[in-house]
Amino acid sequence: MPFSSVTFIFLFLPIILIAFYIIPRNGWRNLVLVGASLVFFIWSDPTHIHVLLISILVNYLIGIYIGKTKDNGSENVLKNFLWIGIILNLLLLGFYKYTGFFLDFIDAILPITINYTDRALPLGISFFTFSGIAYIVDIHNDIHPPEKNLIRFTAYLIMFPKLVQGPITRFIEVKDNLLNHSFIPLKVMEGVRRFIGGLAKKVILADSLGIATNKVFSADFSEMGAGLAWFGLLAYTLQIYLDFSGYTDMAIGIGQMLGFKLPENFNFPYISKSISDFWRRWHITLGAWFRTYLFIPLEFSRKKARILRQQTNLLIVFFLTGLWHGADWNFVIWGAYYGLILAIEASGFGKKLKKTAPIFQHLYSVILIMMGWIFFRITAIEEWGSFFGALLGVNGWRNLVTFRSLNILFYIPFLIPAILFSLPFMHQLAKKIKEKKGTALIALDFTYIVLFLFTITFILSKGFTAFMYVEF
């Protein structure tokens, strides 16, 4: 049940909001949230509900055991429980997401034949397993005690706004909201605005650009001119940001409607002045997860290594970041690509880059980011050369495959609003209007209503497509 579906917007979400706020007690509200999240999951993926339930029970029980062991147990037993929890989460993720990938790798390097059918990926498994690991590690590190109330813990782990695509949320970030749900009309209204903005970014801009990019990247690159290749790459660069950040806006907006403050996940990444800056702005909660639970422990465990310690740690982290995104070599290479660039920036190039003109820093960042999306979008590695050749003009500016032959001339104007909504300008303008209040705020809300109606018209006429990060 995607957030951009009519069923979710006009049936599921209103029912949950009404039920949530009719009930006066916090405990019952958490139960409503758990029930809604289970229905949300089962609606889209009924065959894997057992996976979600296993994750809930494993992380809840391991958290309880770690808490008890901290009170009256030995350090070795405590570490054993911690590693059991981490390994069980990773085994669950690895079994469904990476079994086929590793068997294919073994099949390729050894003279054996392995017959294996890939399993369907449980909805949101990459996100709720990482949330589970964060929960038990934070208990071990005394960030917060274990949550003994199973309903409250379950509400945290499988909360439907963040279940499918994040943001990856730590328990400490929503603990107070779980204990005390507060109905603040202004916050609810802000959540509604955030939801509508995200919905429009997804349906009007990302989905429209997605139609064009699908046609471009399905065409024959050897017959594609540079103009079309650059259009396809720019459109995909904007599409993936607007799709994923649109989902995040909707998730955060729903959270605000329910009285939760979910963490931000994007901060206009395409205005970055370095690749390090980009990864502080893109998928912020994933970057924070890897930094907190992998990079920093690696730095401490290898503190005696004086040669290229930070650089090798960055390569390890981004190799795994790429693998997290998908069980395929193009994602591994995409992660290694960023790990290598970040290692170079950490070796002194980053300091030199800061001394150059801001326009050069932006161009450097945007070009490298766009090149990275080629590895991400084109899964067939053998086609990368043809596409890079098209970008460099090997086939000329125009060739046999054209905008007209792909029937995508209609989508060229969508680049302009897509660029505008990828920059801070529109956000800052809306923020100033909200601060002024009065008639300016009324006009802004009227604009949101018109935008909502226009977006619903889009959905009814053209349908909706799944969010891109669902598959990861």
KETI-832947 format. One record per residue (C-alpha): residue number from 0; x, y, z. Coordinates in nm, 3 decimals. Example, Ala and Ser with C-alpha at 12.3 -4.5 7.8 and 13.67 -1.06 7.14 Angstrom:
<pts>
seq:0&x:1.230&y:-0.450&z:0.780
seq:1&x:1.367&y:-0.106&z:0.714
</pts>
This chain:
<pts>
seq:0&x:0.000&y:0.000&z:0.000
seq:1&x:0.223&y:0.285&z:-0.121
seq:2&x:0.183&y:0.627&z:0.038
seq:3&x:0.094&y:0.763&z:-0.307
seq:4&x:-0.204&y:0.529&z:-0.355
seq:5&x:-0.563&y:0.651&z:-0.330
seq:6&x:-0.636&y:0.368&z:-0.083
seq:7&x:-0.370&y:0.493&z:0.157
seq:8&x:-0.454&y:0.862&z:0.123
seq:9&x:-0.833&y:0.844&z:0.150
seq:10&x:-0.892&y:0.525&z:0.349
seq:11&x:-0.600&y:0.391&z:0.554
seq:12&x:-0.445&y:0.716&z:0.679
seq:13&x:-0.771&y:0.893&z:0.780
seq:14&x:-0.895&y:0.584&z:0.969
seq:15&x:-0.566&y:0.553&z:1.158
seq:16&x:-0.556&y:0.924&z:1.246
seq:17&x:-0.914&y:0.921&z:1.373
seq:18&x:-0.861&y:0.604&z:1.577
seq:19&x:-0.530&y:0.734&z:1.709
seq:20&x:-0.670&y:1.057&z:1.849
seq:21&x:-1.010&y:0.930&z:1.965
seq:22&x:-0.829&y:0.703&z:2.211
seq:23&x:-0.711&y:0.909&z:2.512
seq:24&x:-0.452&y:0.670&z:2.658
seq:25&x:-0.096&y:0.649&z:2.524
seq:26&x:-0.075&y:0.272&z:2.567
seq:27&x:-0.381&y:0.214&z:2.352
seq:28&x:-0.251&y:0.458&z:2.092
seq:29&x:0.066&y:0.252&z:2.062
seq:30&x:-0.151&y:-0.057&z:2.016
seq:31&x:-0.339&y:0.120&z:1.734
seq:32&x:-0.003&y:0.209&z:1.577
seq:33&x:0.115&y:-0.153&z:1.600
seq:34&x:-0.209&y:-0.284&z:1.450
seq:35&x:-0.197&y:-0.027&z:1.171
seq:36&x:0.165&y:-0.115&z:1.093
seq:37&x:0.088&y:-0.487&z:1.076
seq:38&x:-0.208&y:-0.424&z:0.845
seq:39&x:0.012&y:-0.196&z:0.634
seq:40&x:0.274&y:-0.472&z:0.602
seq:41&x:0.029&y:-0.757&z:0.539
seq:42&x:-0.156&y:-0.553&z:0.274
seq:43&x:0.160&y:-0.535&z:0.063
seq:44&x:0.354&y:-0.845&z:0.167
seq:45&x:0.142&y:-1.107&z:0.349
seq:46&x:0.383&y:-1.395&z:0.275
seq:47&x:0.660&y:-1.245&z:0.489
seq:48&x:0.472&y:-1.142&z:0.801
seq:49&x:0.657&y:-1.417&z:0.990
seq:50&x:0.989&y:-1.248&z:0.907
seq:51&x:0.867&y:-0.923&z:1.062
seq:52&x:0.739&y:-1.104&z:1.373
seq:53&x:1.070&y:-1.292&z:1.411
seq:54&x:1.259&y:-0.962&z:1.394
seq:55&x:1.033&y:-0.810&z:1.660
seq:56&x:1.074&y:-1.102&z:1.903
seq:57&x:1.449&y:-1.147&z:1.847
seq:58&x:1.534&y:-0.781&z:1.906
seq:59&x:1.293&y:-0.742&z:2.197
seq:60&x:1.425&y:-1.052&z:2.381
seq:61&x:1.792&y:-0.980&z:2.308
seq:62&x:1.740&y:-0.625&z:2.436
seq:63&x:1.586&y:-0.760&z:2.759
seq:64&x:1.871&y:-1.011&z:2.805
seq:65&x:2.137&y:-0.744&z:2.746
seq:66&x:1.967&y:-0.518&z:3.001
seq:67&x:1.955&y:-0.794&z:3.263
seq:68&x:2.316&y:-0.897&z:3.195
seq:69&x:2.435&y:-0.538&z:3.241
seq:70&x:2.281&y:-0.542&z:3.589
seq:71&x:2.422&y:-0.871&z:3.718
seq:72&x:2.625&y:-1.047&z:3.450
seq:73&x:2.981&y:-1.066&z:3.324
seq:74&x:3.124&y:-0.857&z:3.040
seq:75&x:3.185&y:-1.169&z:2.828
seq:76&x:2.823&y:-1.280&z:2.858
seq:77&x:2.712&y:-0.926&z:2.773
seq:78&x:2.922&y:-0.925&z:2.456
seq:79&x:2.794&y:-1.269&z:2.364
seq:80&x:2.432&y:-1.150&z:2.379
seq:81&x:2.523&y:-0.841&z:2.178
seq:82&x:2.688&y:-1.044&z:1.902
seq:83&x:2.407&y:-1.299&z:1.901
seq:84&x:2.161&y:-1.016&z:1.839
seq:85&x:2.372&y:-0.858&z:1.564
seq:86&x:2.437&y:-1.192&z:1.392
seq:87&x:2.070&y:-1.297&z:1.403
seq:88&x:1.968&y:-0.969&z:1.240
seq:89&x:2.237&y:-1.001&z:0.974
seq:90&x:2.149&y:-1.366&z:0.909
seq:91&x:1.787&y:-1.270&z:0.855
seq:92&x:1.887&y:-0.993&z:0.615
seq:93&x:2.152&y:-1.203&z:0.444
seq:94&x:1.931&y:-1.508&z:0.393
seq:95&x:1.669&y:-1.316&z:0.199
seq:96&x:1.883&y:-1.052&z:0.031
seq:97&x:2.224&y:-1.203&z:-0.041
seq:98&x:2.193&y:-1.583&z:-0.065
seq:99&x:2.148&y:-1.579&z:-0.442
seq:100&x:2.429&y:-1.325&z:-0.488
seq:101&x:2.684&y:-1.531&z:-0.295
seq:102&x:2.576&y:-1.859&z:-0.454
seq:103&x:2.617&y:-1.703&z:-0.798
seq:104&x:2.965&y:-1.586&z:-0.694
seq:105&x:3.060&y:-1.937&z:-0.577
seq:106&x:2.915&y:-2.084&z:-0.894
seq:107&x:3.131&y:-1.847&z:-1.100
seq:108&x:3.464&y:-1.924&z:-0.929
seq:109&x:3.423&y:-2.297&z:-0.862
seq:110&x:3.359&y:-2.581&z:-1.111
seq:111&x:3.017&y:-2.658&z:-0.966
seq:112&x:2.658&y:-2.587&z:-1.064
seq:113&x:2.421&y:-2.450&z:-0.801
seq:114&x:2.050&y:-2.440&z:-0.876
seq:115&x:1.884&y:-2.166&z:-0.674
seq:116&x:1.573&y:-1.955&z:-0.718
seq:117&x:1.594&y:-1.604&z:-0.573
seq:118&x:1.352&y:-1.538&z:-0.290
seq:119&x:1.126&y:-1.234&z:-0.286
seq:120&x:1.263&y:-0.967&z:-0.055
seq:121&x:1.049&y:-0.902&z:0.256
seq:122&x:0.910&y:-0.551&z:0.263
seq:123&x:1.145&y:-0.308&z:0.440
seq:124&x:1.387&y:-0.575&z:0.565
seq:125&x:1.696&y:-0.359&z:0.501
seq:126&x:1.548&y:-0.090&z:0.723
seq:127&x:1.392&y:-0.278&z:1.014
seq:128&x:1.698&y:-0.504&z:1.059
seq:129&x:1.925&y:-0.199&z:1.081
seq:130&x:1.684&y:-0.042&z:1.331
seq:131&x:1.699&y:-0.365&z:1.533
seq:132&x:2.079&y:-0.366&z:1.538
seq:133&x:2.085&y:0.001&z:1.642
seq:134&x:1.843&y:-0.076&z:1.926
seq:135&x:2.046&y:-0.357&z:2.085
seq:136&x:2.383&y:-0.183&z:2.036
seq:137&x:2.246&y:0.133&z:2.200
seq:138&x:2.131&y:-0.073&z:2.500
seq:139&x:2.479&y:-0.225&z:2.526
seq:140&x:2.636&y:0.123&z:2.506
seq:141&x:2.405&y:0.265&z:2.778
seq:142&x:2.232&y:0.504&z:2.537
seq:143&x:1.897&y:0.387&z:2.676
seq:144&x:1.766&y:0.094&z:2.883
seq:145&x:1.576&y:-0.192&z:2.716
seq:146&x:1.210&y:-0.128&z:2.648
seq:147&x:1.018&y:-0.383&z:2.856
seq:148&x:0.679&y:-0.297&z:2.709
seq:149&x:0.646&y:-0.521&z:2.401
seq:150&x:0.377&y:-0.305&z:2.238
seq:151&x:0.585&y:0.009&z:2.277
seq:152&x:0.894&y:-0.163&z:2.138
seq:153&x:0.698&y:-0.305&z:1.844
seq:154&x:0.554&y:0.040&z:1.770
seq:155&x:0.911&y:0.169&z:1.745
seq:156&x:1.047&y:-0.108&z:1.525
seq:157&x:0.765&y:-0.143&z:1.271
seq:158&x:0.606&y:0.204&z:1.278
seq:159&x:0.445&y:0.215&z:0.933
seq:160&x:0.561&y:0.566&z:0.828
seq:161&x:0.925&y:0.450&z:0.843
seq:162&x:0.886&y:0.075&z:0.794
seq:163&x:0.945&y:0.048&z:0.419
seq:164&x:1.213&y:0.307&z:0.340
seq:165&x:1.311&y:0.467&z:0.666
seq:166&x:1.432&y:0.706&z:0.784
seq:167&x:1.636&y:0.459&z:0.991
seq:168&x:1.539&y:0.568&z:1.340
seq:169&x:1.704&y:0.501&z:1.674
seq:170&x:1.483&y:0.419&z:1.972
seq:171&x:1.614&y:0.717&z:2.167
seq:172&x:1.479&y:0.947&z:1.893
seq:173&x:1.115&y:0.843&z:1.942
seq:174&x:1.113&y:0.712&z:2.300
seq:175&x:0.953&y:1.026&z:2.448
seq:176&x:0.687&y:1.032&z:2.175
seq:177&x:0.599&y:0.668&z:2.247
seq:178&x:0.557&y:0.749&z:2.615
seq:179&x:0.358&y:1.066&z:2.564
seq:180&x:0.166&y:1.127&z:2.241
seq:181&x:0.072&y:1.492&z:2.219
seq:182&x:-0.194&y:1.630&z:1.988
seq:183&x:-0.072&y:1.972&z:1.872
seq:184&x:-0.289&y:2.106&z:1.587
seq:185&x:-0.011&y:2.324&z:1.446
seq:186&x:0.222&y:2.022&z:1.429
seq:187&x:-0.049&y:1.816&z:1.261
seq:188&x:-0.100&y:2.092&z:1.004
seq:189&x:0.274&y:2.106&z:0.944
seq:190&x:0.268&y:1.729&z:0.892
seq:191&x:-0.011&y:1.763&z:0.637
seq:192&x:0.188&y:2.024&z:0.444
seq:193&x:0.498&y:1.805&z:0.454
seq:194&x:0.300&y:1.504&z:0.331
seq:195&x:0.144&y:1.698&z:0.040
seq:196&x:0.481&y:1.838&z:-0.064
seq:197&x:0.639&y:1.493&z:-0.064
seq:198&x:0.343&y:1.344&z:-0.251
seq:199&x:0.373&y:1.608&z:-0.525
seq:200&x:0.749&y:1.558&z:-0.556
seq:201&x:0.694&y:1.185&z:-0.598
seq:202&x:0.387&y:1.173&z:-0.824
seq:203&x:0.421&y:1.482&z:-1.043
seq:204&x:0.798&y:1.513&z:-1.078
seq:205&x:0.971&y:1.183&z:-0.994
seq:206&x:0.717&y:0.958&z:-1.166
seq:207&x:0.707&y:1.177&z:-1.477
seq:208&x:1.085&y:1.184&z:-1.503
seq:209&x:1.084&y:0.810&z:-1.436
seq:210&x:0.885&y:0.745&z:-1.754
seq:211&x:1.148&y:0.933&z:-1.953
seq:212&x:1.451&y:0.774&z:-1.782
seq:213&x:1.310&y:0.423&z:-1.827
seq:214&x:1.287&y:0.482&z:-2.200
seq:215&x:1.635&y:0.635&z:-2.223
seq:216&x:1.808&y:0.361&z:-2.024
seq:217&x:1.620&y:0.088&z:-2.212
seq:218&x:1.738&y:0.219&z:-2.550
seq:219&x:2.047&y:0.117&z:-2.745
seq:220&x:2.332&y:0.332&z:-2.613
seq:221&x:2.541&y:0.274&z:-2.924
seq:222&x:2.276&y:0.460&z:-3.126
seq:223&x:2.226&y:0.740&z:-2.873
seq:224&x:2.359&y:1.093&z:-2.911
seq:225&x:2.522&y:1.294&z:-2.633
seq:226&x:2.222&y:1.526&z:-2.591
seq:227&x:1.982&y:1.242&z:-2.512
seq:228&x:2.237&y:1.063&z:-2.290
seq:229&x:2.295&y:1.374&z:-2.079
seq:230&x:1.921&y:1.436&z:-2.056
seq:231&x:1.866&y:1.079&z:-1.934
seq:232&x:2.141&y:1.107&z:-1.674
seq:233&x:2.022&y:1.446&z:-1.547
seq:234&x:1.661&y:1.324&z:-1.536
seq:235&x:1.760&y:1.015&z:-1.338
seq:236&x:1.974&y:1.224&z:-1.101
seq:237&x:1.669&y:1.436&z:-1.023
seq:238&x:1.425&y:1.143&z:-1.024
seq:239&x:1.602&y:0.937&z:-0.760
seq:240&x:1.636&y:1.236&z:-0.527
seq:241&x:1.276&y:1.352&z:-0.569
seq:242&x:1.143&y:0.997&z:-0.534
seq:243&x:1.335&y:0.911&z:-0.218
seq:244&x:1.318&y:1.254&z:-0.054
seq:245&x:0.948&y:1.269&z:-0.148
seq:246&x:0.891&y:0.944&z:0.042
seq:247&x:1.089&y:1.082&z:0.338
seq:248&x:0.882&y:1.401&z:0.340
seq:249&x:0.564&y:1.191&z:0.344
seq:250&x:0.699&y:0.965&z:0.620
seq:251&x:0.805&y:1.260&z:0.837
seq:252&x:0.472&y:1.431&z:0.767
seq:253&x:0.274&y:1.123&z:0.876
seq:254&x:0.497&y:1.102&z:1.183
seq:255&x:0.412&y:1.464&z:1.269
seq:256&x:0.039&y:1.391&z:1.227
seq:257&x:0.079&y:1.106&z:1.478
seq:258&x:0.287&y:1.313&z:1.720
seq:259&x:0.629&y:1.170&z:1.629
seq:260&x:0.940&y:1.356&z:1.525
seq:261&x:1.124&y:1.132&z:1.279
seq:262&x:1.480&y:1.227&z:1.180
seq:263&x:1.555&y:1.416&z:0.859
seq:264&x:1.704&y:1.210&z:0.578
seq:265&x:1.801&y:1.470&z:0.316
seq:266&x:1.950&y:1.818&z:0.320
seq:267&x:1.961&y:1.925&z:-0.046
seq:268&x:2.250&y:1.696&z:-0.143
seq:269&x:2.295&y:1.844&z:-0.490
seq:270&x:2.430&y:2.171&z:-0.350
seq:271&x:2.725&y:1.981&z:-0.200
seq:272&x:3.079&y:2.118&z:-0.230
seq:273&x:3.250&y:1.779&z:-0.198
seq:274&x:3.161&y:1.412&z:-0.195
seq:275&x:3.211&y:1.411&z:0.182
seq:276&x:2.954&y:1.691&z:0.199
seq:277&x:2.722&y:1.494&z:-0.030
seq:278&x:2.720&y:1.196&z:0.206
seq:279&x:2.640&y:1.424&z:0.498
seq:280&x:2.333&y:1.540&z:0.303
seq:281&x:2.218&y:1.223&z:0.120
seq:282&x:2.034&y:0.942&z:0.306
seq:283&x:2.148&y:1.101&z:0.631
seq:284&x:2.018&y:0.828&z:0.861
seq:285&x:2.192&y:0.551&z:0.668
seq:286&x:2.518&y:0.746&z:0.676
seq:287&x:2.472&y:0.809&z:1.048
seq:288&x:2.406&y:0.437&z:1.105
seq:289&x:2.725&y:0.330&z:0.929
seq:290&x:2.926&y:0.603&z:1.100
seq:291&x:2.795&y:0.518&z:1.449
seq:292&x:2.787&y:0.138&z:1.432
seq:293&x:3.069&y:0.058&z:1.188
seq:294&x:3.309&y:0.343&z:1.104
seq:295&x:3.370&y:0.468&z:1.460
seq:296&x:3.416&y:0.113&z:1.602
seq:297&x:3.659&y:0.041&z:1.315
seq:298&x:3.852&y:0.358&z:1.397
seq:299&x:3.882&y:0.252&z:1.763
seq:300&x:3.967&y:-0.110&z:1.690
seq:301&x:4.238&y:-0.009&z:1.440
seq:302&x:4.372&y:0.296&z:1.626
seq:303&x:4.725&y:0.150&z:1.626
seq:304&x:4.727&y:0.135&z:1.246
seq:305&x:4.897&y:0.456&z:1.135
seq:306&x:4.903&y:0.406&z:0.760
seq:307&x:4.582&y:0.477&z:0.566
seq:308&x:4.361&y:0.374&z:0.859
seq:309&x:4.082&y:0.620&z:0.788
seq:310&x:4.102&y:0.557&z:0.414
seq:311&x:4.072&y:0.179&z:0.443
seq:312&x:3.788&y:0.218&z:0.693
seq:313&x:3.605&y:0.441&z:0.445
seq:314&x:3.654&y:0.180&z:0.173
seq:315&x:3.514&y:-0.092&z:0.400
seq:316&x:3.214&y:0.120&z:0.503
seq:317&x:3.123&y:0.218&z:0.147
seq:318&x:3.176&y:-0.130&z:0.010
seq:319&x:2.912&y:-0.240&z:0.261
seq:320&x:2.697&y:0.067&z:0.185
seq:321&x:2.690&y:-0.039&z:-0.179
seq:322&x:2.611&y:-0.398&z:-0.086
seq:323&x:2.331&y:-0.278&z:0.146
seq:324&x:2.164&y:-0.112&z:-0.151
seq:325&x:2.147&y:-0.429&z:-0.355
seq:326&x:2.287&y:-0.779&z:-0.405
seq:327&x:2.452&y:-0.706&z:-0.738
seq:328&x:2.800&y:-0.610&z:-0.855
seq:329&x:2.695&y:-0.270&z:-0.988
seq:330&x:2.595&y:-0.165&z:-0.634
seq:331&x:2.921&y:-0.300&z:-0.491
seq:332&x:3.118&y:-0.100&z:-0.750
seq:333&x:2.902&y:0.207&z:-0.684
seq:334&x:2.987&y:0.183&z:-0.313
seq:335&x:3.358&y:0.125&z:-0.386
seq:336&x:3.353&y:0.426&z:-0.622
seq:337&x:3.238&y:0.653&z:-0.341
seq:338&x:3.469&y:0.489&z:-0.090
seq:339&x:3.768&y:0.560&z:-0.315
seq:340&x:3.669&y:0.925&z:-0.370
seq:341&x:3.614&y:0.977&z:0.003
seq:342&x:3.947&y:0.814&z:0.081
seq:343&x:4.118&y:1.055&z:-0.162
seq:344&x:3.939&y:1.352&z:-0.004
seq:345&x:4.042&y:1.231&z:0.343
seq:346&x:4.404&y:1.208&z:0.227
seq:347&x:4.435&y:1.584&z:0.185
seq:348&x:4.253&y:1.654&z:-0.140
seq:349&x:3.944&y:1.763&z:0.056
seq:350&x:4.141&y:2.046&z:0.224
seq:351&x:4.278&y:2.162&z:-0.110
seq:352&x:3.931&y:2.148&z:-0.263
seq:353&x:3.797&y:2.388&z:0.003
seq:354&x:4.050&y:2.648&z:-0.112
seq:355&x:3.915&y:2.652&z:-0.468
seq:356&x:3.626&y:2.864&z:-0.597
seq:357&x:3.279&y:2.752&z:-0.477
seq:358&x:3.162&y:2.708&z:-0.837
seq:359&x:3.444&y:2.460&z:-0.898
seq:360&x:3.356&y:2.271&z:-0.578
seq:361&x:2.993&y:2.243&z:-0.691
seq:362&x:3.084&y:2.131&z:-1.043
seq:363&x:3.330&y:1.874&z:-0.908
seq:364&x:3.064&y:1.733&z:-0.676
seq:365&x:2.772&y:1.730&z:-0.921
seq:366&x:2.973&y:1.567&z:-1.200
seq:367&x:3.106&y:1.290&z:-0.973
seq:368&x:2.758&y:1.234&z:-0.825
seq:369&x:2.602&y:1.205&z:-1.171
seq:370&x:2.876&y:0.966&z:-1.284
seq:371&x:2.804&y:0.756&z:-0.976
seq:372&x:2.437&y:0.726&z:-1.072
seq:373&x:2.543&y:0.553&z:-1.395
seq:374&x:2.685&y:0.264&z:-1.192
seq:375&x:2.371&y:0.264&z:-0.979
seq:376&x:2.114&y:0.276&z:-1.262
seq:377&x:2.271&y:0.053&z:-1.527
seq:378&x:2.289&y:-0.293&z:-1.370
seq:379&x:2.455&y:-0.455&z:-1.675
seq:380&x:2.822&y:-0.361&z:-1.626
seq:381&x:2.907&y:-0.439&z:-1.989
seq:382&x:2.680&y:-0.150&z:-2.098
seq:383&x:2.866&y:0.116&z:-1.900
seq:384&x:3.122&y:0.172&z:-2.174
seq:385&x:2.854&y:0.235&z:-2.438
seq:386&x:2.674&y:0.486&z:-2.219
seq:387&x:2.993&y:0.671&z:-2.122
seq:388&x:3.076&y:0.680&z:-2.494
seq:389&x:2.736&y:0.833&z:-2.569
seq:390&x:2.793&y:1.098&z:-2.299
seq:391&x:3.133&y:1.186&z:-2.447
seq:392&x:2.985&y:1.229&z:-2.794
seq:393&x:3.126&y:0.915&z:-2.957
seq:394&x:2.794&y:0.882&z:-3.144
seq:395&x:2.761&y:1.255&z:-3.209
seq:396&x:2.518&y:1.499&z:-3.050
seq:397&x:2.221&y:1.328&z:-3.219
seq:398&x:2.189&y:0.976&z:-3.356
seq:399&x:1.925&y:0.717&z:-3.445
seq:400&x:1.775&y:0.714&z:-3.095
seq:401&x:1.621&y:1.057&z:-3.034
seq:402&x:1.377&y:1.235&z:-2.805
seq:403&x:1.114&y:1.203&z:-3.075
seq:404&x:1.173&y:0.833&z:-3.140
seq:405&x:1.141&y:0.762&z:-2.766
seq:406&x:0.839&y:0.993&z:-2.742
seq:407&x:0.977&y:1.183&z:-2.441
seq:408&x:0.972&y:1.545&z:-2.563
seq:409&x:0.678&y:1.605&z:-2.328
seq:410&x:0.899&y:1.537&z:-2.022
seq:411&x:1.177&y:1.789&z:-2.096
seq:412&x:0.994&y:2.082&z:-1.921
seq:413&x:0.970&y:1.874&z:-1.601
seq:414&x:1.344&y:1.931&z:-1.553
seq:415&x:1.286&y:2.294&z:-1.452
seq:416&x:1.058&y:2.238&z:-1.147
seq:417&x:1.261&y:1.925&z:-1.063
seq:418&x:1.577&y:2.135&z:-1.039
seq:419&x:1.395&y:2.404&z:-0.838
seq:420&x:1.270&y:2.150&z:-0.583
seq:421&x:1.616&y:1.996&z:-0.557
seq:422&x:1.756&y:2.330&z:-0.437
seq:423&x:1.685&y:2.512&z:-0.107
seq:424&x:1.508&y:2.808&z:-0.271
seq:425&x:1.149&y:2.677&z:-0.253
seq:426&x:1.200&y:2.543&z:0.099
seq:427&x:1.337&y:2.876&z:0.222
seq:428&x:1.051&y:3.066&z:0.057
seq:429&x:0.789&y:2.845&z:0.226
seq:430&x:0.970&y:2.884&z:0.559
seq:431&x:0.960&y:3.266&z:0.536
seq:432&x:0.589&y:3.258&z:0.454
seq:433&x:0.517&y:3.036&z:0.756
seq:434&x:0.706&y:3.278&z:0.980
seq:435&x:0.498&y:3.574&z:0.856
seq:436&x:0.171&y:3.389&z:0.920
seq:437&x:-0.150&y:3.586&z:0.855
seq:438&x:-0.274&y:3.614&z:0.497
seq:439&x:0.058&y:3.486&z:0.360
seq:440&x:0.013&y:3.157&z:0.546
seq:441&x:-0.349&y:3.131&z:0.430
seq:442&x:-0.229&y:3.178&z:0.072
seq:443&x:0.037&y:2.911&z:0.125
seq:444&x:-0.218&y:2.663&z:0.259
seq:445&x:-0.449&y:2.737&z:-0.034
seq:446&x:-0.152&y:2.659&z:-0.262
seq:447&x:-0.101&y:2.328&z:-0.083
seq:448&x:-0.471&y:2.241&z:-0.130
seq:449&x:-0.450&y:2.316&z:-0.504
seq:450&x:-0.126&y:2.115&z:-0.525
seq:451&x:-0.291&y:1.823&z:-0.347
seq:452&x:-0.592&y:1.824&z:-0.583
seq:453&x:-0.362&y:1.846&z:-0.884
seq:454&x:-0.154&y:1.555&z:-0.753
seq:455&x:-0.463&y:1.341&z:-0.695
seq:456&x:-0.570&y:1.418&z:-1.054
seq:457&x:-0.229&y:1.288&z:-1.167
seq:458&x:-0.275&y:0.967&z:-0.967
seq:459&x:-0.628&y:0.908&z:-1.098
seq:460&x:-0.530&y:0.973&z:-1.459
seq:461&x:-0.185&y:0.814&z:-1.475
seq:462&x:-0.176&y:0.582&z:-1.174
seq:463&x:0.127&y:0.562&z:-0.944
seq:464&x:0.455&y:0.375&z:-0.944
seq:465&x:0.634&y:0.209&z:-0.654
seq:466&x:0.895&y:0.407&z:-0.466
seq:467&x:1.243&y:0.336&z:-0.602
seq:468&x:1.401&y:0.244&z:-0.266
seq:469&x:1.138&y:-0.024&z:-0.192
seq:470&x:1.357&y:-0.273&z:-0.379
seq:471&x:1.657&y:-0.199&z:-0.160
</pts>
